[in-house]
Amino acid sequence: MDLSFSKEETAFRDEVRTFFRESLDPAVRKKLQEGHHTSKEDLVNWQRTLNKKGWAVPHWPVEYGGTGWSAAKQYIFLEELQKTPAPPPLPFGVNMVGPVIYTFGNEQQKKHFLPRIANMDDWWCQGFSEPGSGSDLASLKTTAKKKGDTYIVNGQKTWTTLAQHADWIFCLCRTDPDAKKQSGISFILIDMKSKGITRRPIQTIDGGVEVNEVFFDDVVVPAENLVGEENKGWDYAKFLLGNERVNIARVGMSKERIRRIKELASSVMSGDKPLIEDPQFRQKLAATEIELKALELTQMRVVAAEGKHGKGKPDPASSILKIKGSEIQQTLTELLLEVTGPFALPFMPEGEGQNEEGDWASPIAPTYFNYRKVSIYGGSNEIQRNIIAKAVLGL
């Protein structure tokens, strides 16, 4: 395999780097580098900047606003976005529901929703997990009963990320209670302003409220908001989760985190010398870098083979990216915590008097605890191993 980029691709990388450096608010970059939360305004403004450039949805088909870039250029763009670091386009719209709509939706849905997703006119959230239906998502109990030209939705979703900002939610709902659990599910788009929807925040261990419970009580949804065919939602969900797992590897973000670890370890003392000179610490960091390089090569193979499995068929190798990517992300938060040491002990949730300027240590312990979740969401790593055993190894 030739892993070198062509002159054209190298020039493209330079163009992307220059655009990010000149267009991203330095204050937003600093927040991300230091592990602080970005605001809704930060995310909306940046996605609209990308959309104005024509880069908000680079992996979409050209007819829906995509760039027509090769797999290599898409990979370069994503890596540079994460390494800058810059906020990614909102994944629930750009990487999840958007591709489902342009692949399985009708023309009216494509015309209405896709431009609004690209420009962040609508903030989307994901209504999949439920109490008791996380890893075993197909056991979900939220129902959508057909009544004339509407669905009546009842149930509860949980761990709904950033639902406090959302205008729309895409939901998996049970539309045929008599079918086997994977066969009776539909993919439905629901306006979050609908009567009967209640949002309740869940405070996470880092003091944030990025996840929520969402309750549906006799919510009336137009039948035209059904995506694709009724009772085919499980197929669309598998397609969506395959896309999510490719992006969840976050190779570029891990590279930026390694850079940050080296920077901090060069100034934090361990005895009479910087921690970066400690042989045991260097060994752990080097081992993680080697694993990250192997993950990067795997991701490049998955990206290069995109489309090989046919419409609506995610590459099962994306499960490998999910497992190893999440494990590396967790390892890097452990190394950051080791660098920080006792400086990580004082903790105050953001927005409660914390001074971000020069406050390099305070986000590190919360980030460490919060990143325990990355091996769970997007399909737990245990479930991903089952997928690999069946679909990749043929066991």
C-alpha positions as CSV (number, residue, x, y, z in Angstrom):
1,M,0.0,0.0,0.0
2,D,1.3,3.4,-1.0
3,L,0.7,5.7,2.0
4,S,2.2,8.8,0.6
5,F,-0.1,11.7,-0.6
6,S,0.2,13.1,-4.1
7,K,1.4,16.6,-4.7
8,E,-2.2,17.6,-5.3
9,E,-3.3,16.1,-2.0
10,T,-0.4,17.7,-0.1
11,A,-1.4,21.1,-1.6
12,F,-4.9,20.5,-0.5
13,R,-3.8,19.8,3.0
14,D,-2.0,23.1,3.0
15,E,-5.1,24.8,1.8
16,V,-7.2,23.3,4.5
17,R,-4.7,24.2,7.2
18,T,-4.5,27.8,6.0
19,F,-8.3,28.1,5.9
20,F,-8.7,26.7,9.4
21,R,-5.9,28.9,10.8
22,E,-7.3,32.1,9.3
23,S,-11.1,31.4,9.7
24,L,-11.4,29.8,13.2
25,D,-11.8,32.1,16.2
26,P,-8.6,31.6,18.2
27,A,-10.7,31.6,21.4
28,V,-12.7,28.6,20.2
29,R,-9.5,26.8,19.3
30,K,-8.1,27.5,22.7
31,K,-11.2,26.1,24.4
32,L,-10.9,22.9,22.5
33,Q,-7.1,22.5,23.1
34,E,-7.6,22.9,26.8
35,G,-10.6,20.7,27.1
36,H,-13.2,23.4,27.8
37,H,-16.8,23.2,26.4
38,T,-17.7,25.1,23.3
39,S,-21.0,27.0,23.2
40,K,-23.9,26.5,20.9
41,E,-23.0,29.8,19.3
42,D,-19.4,28.6,18.7
43,L,-20.6,25.5,16.9
44,V,-23.3,27.2,14.8
45,N,-21.0,30.0,13.7
46,W,-18.2,27.6,12.7
47,Q,-20.5,25.3,10.7
48,R,-21.9,28.2,8.8
49,T,-18.3,29.4,8.1
50,L,-17.6,25.9,6.6
51,N,-20.9,25.9,4.7
52,K,-20.1,29.3,3.2
53,K,-16.8,27.8,2.0
54,G,-18.7,24.7,0.7
55,W,-17.1,22.4,3.2
56,A,-19.8,21.7,5.8
57,V,-20.8,18.4,4.3
58,P,-17.8,17.3,2.2
59,H,-18.7,13.6,2.2
60,W,-22.2,14.1,0.9
61,P,-23.1,13.6,-2.8
62,V,-22.4,16.7,-4.9
63,E,-26.0,17.1,-5.7
64,Y,-26.8,17.6,-2.1
65,G,-24.0,20.0,-1.3
66,G,-21.0,17.7,-1.1
67,T,-17.5,18.5,-2.5
68,G,-16.8,15.6,-4.7
69,W,-13.5,15.0,-2.9
70,S,-11.7,11.8,-3.2
71,A,-11.6,9.5,-0.1
72,A,-8.0,10.7,0.5
73,K,-9.1,14.4,0.5
74,Q,-12.0,13.6,2.8
75,Y,-9.6,11.9,5.2
76,I,-7.2,14.8,5.1
77,F,-10.0,17.3,5.8
78,L,-11.3,15.3,8.8
79,E,-7.8,14.8,10.2
80,E,-6.9,18.5,9.9
81,L,-10.2,19.6,11.4
82,Q,-9.5,17.4,14.5
83,K,-5.8,18.3,14.7
84,T,-6.4,22.1,14.5
85,P,-8.6,21.5,16.7
86,A,-11.8,23.0,15.2
87,P,-15.4,22.1,16.1
88,P,-16.7,19.4,13.8
89,P,-20.0,20.0,11.9
90,L,-22.8,18.8,14.2
91,P,-22.6,15.0,13.8
92,F,-26.3,14.3,14.4
93,G,-27.2,16.2,11.3
94,V,-24.2,16.0,9.0
95,N,-23.0,12.4,9.7
96,M,-26.1,10.7,10.9
97,V,-29.6,11.8,9.8
98,G,-28.3,13.7,6.7
99,P,-26.9,10.6,5.0
100,V,-30.0,8.6,6.0
101,I,-32.3,11.2,4.4
102,Y,-30.3,11.5,1.1
103,T,-30.0,7.7,0.9
104,F,-33.5,6.5,1.9
105,G,-35.7,9.7,2.2
106,N,-38.1,11.0,-0.4
107,E,-37.5,14.0,-2.6
108,Q,-39.5,16.4,-0.4
109,Q,-37.5,15.4,2.7
110,K,-34.2,15.9,0.8
111,K,-35.2,19.3,-0.6
112,H,-36.4,20.6,2.8
113,F,-33.9,19.1,5.3
114,L,-30.5,18.7,3.6
115,P,-29.7,22.4,3.0
116,R,-30.9,23.3,6.6
117,I,-28.6,20.6,8.0
118,A,-25.6,21.9,6.1
119,N,-26.2,25.5,7.3
120,M,-27.1,24.5,10.8
121,D,-30.5,26.1,10.4
122,D,-31.8,23.0,12.3
123,W,-30.1,21.5,15.3
124,W,-30.6,17.7,15.3
125,C,-30.4,15.2,18.1
126,Q,-30.5,11.4,18.1
127,G,-33.5,9.5,19.7
128,F,-32.2,5.9,19.9
129,S,-31.3,4.8,23.4
130,E,-33.9,4.1,26.0
131,P,-33.9,3.0,29.6
132,G,-33.2,-0.7,29.3
133,S,-32.5,-0.4,25.6
134,G,-28.9,0.7,25.1
135,S,-26.7,-2.0,23.8
136,D,-29.7,-4.0,23.0
137,L,-31.3,-1.2,21.0
138,A,-33.7,-3.4,19.1
139,S,-35.6,-3.9,22.4
140,L,-36.8,-0.3,22.4
141,K,-40.3,0.4,23.5
142,T,-41.2,3.9,22.2
143,T,-44.2,3.4,20.0
144,A,-45.5,5.2,16.9
145,K,-49.1,4.2,16.2
146,K,-50.6,5.1,12.8
147,K,-53.7,7.2,13.0
148,G,-54.9,8.6,9.7
149,D,-52.1,10.7,8.2
150,T,-50.2,10.9,11.5
151,Y,-48.3,8.9,14.0
152,I,-49.0,9.1,17.7
153,V,-45.7,8.7,19.5
154,N,-45.3,7.6,23.2
155,G,-42.3,6.6,25.1
156,Q,-38.9,7.8,26.4
157,K,-35.4,8.3,25.1
158,T,-32.3,8.8,27.2
159,W,-28.7,9.9,26.9
160,T,-29.9,12.3,24.2
161,T,-26.9,14.4,23.5
162,L,-27.4,18.2,23.3
163,A,-31.2,17.8,23.1
164,Q,-31.4,21.1,25.1
165,H,-30.5,22.9,21.8
166,A,-32.4,20.7,19.4
167,D,-35.0,21.7,16.9
168,W,-35.5,18.2,15.5
169,I,-35.0,14.6,16.7
170,F,-34.7,11.5,14.6
171,C,-36.2,8.6,16.4
172,L,-36.5,4.8,16.2
173,C,-40.0,3.9,17.1
174,R,-41.9,0.6,17.2
175,T,-44.6,0.6,14.6
176,D,-45.3,-3.1,14.5
177,P,-45.5,-4.6,18.0
178,D,-46.1,-8.1,16.7
179,A,-43.1,-8.4,14.4
180,K,-39.7,-9.7,15.7
181,K,-38.0,-6.8,17.5
182,Q,-35.6,-5.8,14.6
183,S,-38.4,-5.9,12.0
184,G,-41.0,-3.7,13.6
185,I,-39.1,-0.5,13.9
186,S,-39.4,2.7,11.9
187,F,-37.2,5.8,11.4
188,I,-39.2,9.0,12.1
189,L,-38.3,12.7,12.2
190,I,-40.0,14.7,15.0
191,D,-40.2,18.4,15.5
192,M,-38.9,19.1,19.1
193,K,-41.5,21.9,19.4
194,S,-44.3,19.4,19.2
195,K,-46.8,19.4,22.0
196,G,-46.2,16.5,24.4
197,I,-42.4,16.5,24.3
198,T,-40.5,17.1,27.5
199,R,-36.7,17.5,27.9
200,R,-35.0,16.8,31.2
201,P,-31.2,17.3,31.6
202,I,-28.9,14.7,33.1
203,Q,-25.9,16.1,34.9
204,T,-22.8,14.1,34.0
205,I,-19.8,13.4,36.2
206,D,-17.9,16.4,34.7
207,G,-20.6,18.8,35.9
208,G,-22.0,19.3,32.4
209,V,-25.5,18.7,31.1
210,E,-24.7,17.5,27.6
211,V,-27.2,14.6,27.8
212,N,-30.9,14.5,28.4
213,E,-34.0,12.4,28.9
214,V,-36.7,13.1,26.3
215,F,-40.3,12.1,27.0
216,F,-43.1,11.7,24.3
217,D,-46.7,11.8,25.5
218,D,-49.2,11.4,22.7
219,V,-47.0,13.4,20.3
220,V,-48.7,13.9,16.9
221,V,-46.2,13.5,14.0
222,P,-47.2,13.9,10.3
223,A,-46.9,10.5,8.6
224,E,-44.8,12.3,5.9
225,N,-42.0,12.4,8.5
226,L,-41.4,8.7,8.1
227,V,-38.1,8.1,6.4
228,G,-38.1,5.3,3.8
229,E,-40.5,2.4,4.4
230,E,-42.4,1.6,7.6
231,N,-40.8,-1.1,9.7
232,K,-37.4,-0.8,7.9
233,G,-35.9,1.6,10.4
234,W,-33.5,-1.0,11.8
235,D,-31.8,-1.2,8.4
236,Y,-31.5,2.6,8.3
237,A,-30.1,2.6,11.9
238,K,-27.4,0.1,11.0
239,F,-26.4,2.3,8.1
240,L,-26.3,5.4,10.4
241,L,-24.3,3.6,13.1
242,G,-21.8,2.4,10.5
243,N,-21.1,6.0,9.5
244,E,-20.9,7.1,13.2
245,R,-18.3,4.4,14.0
246,V,-16.0,5.5,11.2
247,N,-16.0,9.1,12.5
248,I,-15.9,8.0,16.2
249,A,-12.3,6.8,15.7
250,R,-11.2,10.4,15.9
251,V,-7.6,9.9,14.8
252,G,-6.9,13.5,14.3
253,M,-8.2,14.5,17.7
254,S,-6.0,11.8,19.3
255,K,-3.0,13.2,17.5
256,E,-3.8,16.7,18.8
257,R,-4.1,15.2,22.3
258,I,-0.7,13.6,22.0
259,R,0.7,16.9,21.0
260,R,-0.9,18.5,24.1
261,I,0.4,15.7,26.4
262,K,4.0,16.3,25.1
263,E,3.6,20.0,25.5
264,L,2.4,19.7,29.2
265,A,4.8,16.9,30.1
266,S,7.7,19.1,28.9
267,S,6.9,21.7,31.5
268,V,5.6,19.5,34.4
269,M,8.5,18.3,36.6
270,S,9.0,14.8,37.9
271,G,11.7,15.0,40.5
272,D,14.5,17.0,39.0
273,K,13.6,16.7,35.4
274,P,10.5,17.2,33.1
275,L,8.1,14.3,33.0
276,I,8.6,13.9,29.3
277,E,12.1,12.6,30.1
278,D,10.8,9.8,32.4
279,P,11.5,6.5,30.7
280,Q,8.3,4.8,31.9
281,F,6.1,7.7,30.8
282,R,7.8,7.9,27.4
283,Q,7.3,4.1,26.9
284,K,3.5,4.4,27.6
285,L,3.2,7.4,25.3
286,A,5.2,5.7,22.5
287,A,3.1,2.6,22.8
288,T,-0.1,4.7,22.4
289,E,1.3,6.5,19.4
290,I,2.1,3.1,17.7
291,E,-1.5,1.9,18.3
292,L,-2.8,5.2,16.9
293,K,-0.7,4.8,13.8
294,A,-2.2,1.3,13.3
295,L,-5.7,2.7,13.8
296,E,-5.0,5.4,11.3
297,L,-4.0,2.8,8.7
298,T,-7.2,0.8,9.4
299,Q,-9.3,3.9,9.0
300,M,-7.6,4.7,5.7
301,R,-8.5,1.2,4.4
302,V,-12.1,1.6,5.5
303,V,-12.4,5.1,3.9
304,A,-10.8,3.8,0.7
305,A,-13.3,0.9,0.5
306,E,-16.3,3.1,1.0
307,G,-19.2,2.1,-1.1
308,K,-17.8,-1.4,-1.6
309,H,-20.5,-3.0,0.5
310,G,-23.4,-1.4,-1.4
311,K,-26.2,1.1,-0.6
312,G,-27.1,1.1,3.0
313,K,-24.5,-1.5,3.9
314,P,-21.9,-0.2,6.4
315,D,-18.4,-1.7,6.4
316,P,-18.3,-4.1,9.4
317,A,-14.7,-3.1,9.8
318,S,-15.9,0.2,11.1
319,S,-16.6,-1.7,14.4
320,I,-12.8,-2.1,14.7
321,L,-12.4,1.7,14.4
322,K,-15.0,2.2,17.2
323,I,-13.3,-0.2,19.6
324,K,-9.7,0.8,19.1
325,G,-10.5,4.5,18.7
326,S,-12.4,4.7,21.9
327,E,-9.7,2.7,23.8
328,I,-7.0,5.1,22.6
329,Q,-9.1,8.1,23.5
330,Q,-9.5,6.8,27.0
331,T,-5.7,5.9,27.3
332,L,-4.8,9.5,26.3
333,T,-7.1,10.9,29.0
334,E,-5.3,8.7,31.5
335,L,-1.9,10.0,30.3
336,L,-3.2,13.6,30.6
337,L,-4.2,12.8,34.2
338,E,-0.8,11.4,34.9
339,V,0.8,14.6,33.6
340,T,-1.5,16.8,35.6
341,G,-1.1,14.9,38.9
342,P,-2.3,16.8,42.0
343,F,-3.1,19.9,39.9
344,A,-6.2,18.1,38.7
345,L,-7.7,17.9,42.2
346,P,-9.5,21.2,42.4
347,F,-12.7,21.0,40.4
348,M,-15.4,23.5,39.6
349,P,-17.9,23.0,36.8
350,E,-17.6,25.5,34.0
351,G,-19.7,28.6,34.5
352,E,-19.4,28.6,38.3
353,G,-16.6,31.0,38.8
354,Q,-13.9,29.1,37.0
355,N,-11.3,31.2,35.3
356,E,-10.4,29.6,31.9
357,E,-7.4,31.8,31.3
358,G,-4.4,29.8,32.3
359,D,-6.6,27.2,34.0
360,W,-5.0,24.3,32.1
361,A,-5.5,21.6,34.7
362,S,-9.1,21.9,35.8
363,P,-10.8,20.2,32.7
364,I,-8.5,17.2,32.8
365,A,-10.0,15.1,35.6
366,P,-13.6,15.7,34.4
367,T,-12.5,14.8,30.9
368,Y,-10.9,11.6,32.1
369,F,-14.1,10.5,33.9
370,N,-16.4,11.7,31.1
371,Y,-14.4,9.7,28.5
372,R,-15.4,6.4,30.2
373,K,-18.5,6.7,28.0
374,V,-16.8,6.5,24.6
375,S,-16.6,2.7,24.8
376,I,-20.4,2.6,25.3
377,Y,-22.1,5.1,23.0
378,G,-22.3,4.3,19.2
379,G,-22.8,0.7,20.2
380,S,-20.8,-0.7,23.1
381,N,-17.4,-2.2,22.5
382,E,-18.7,-5.6,23.6
383,I,-21.4,-5.5,20.9
384,Q,-18.8,-4.4,18.3
385,R,-16.7,-7.5,19.1
386,N,-19.7,-9.6,18.3
387,I,-20.2,-7.8,15.0
388,I,-16.5,-8.4,14.1
389,A,-16.7,-12.0,15.0
390,K,-19.7,-12.6,12.8
391,A,-19.3,-10.2,9.9
392,V,-15.5,-9.9,9.6
393,L,-14.1,-13.2,10.9
394,G,-17.1,-15.4,10.0
395,L,-17.3,-17.1,13.3
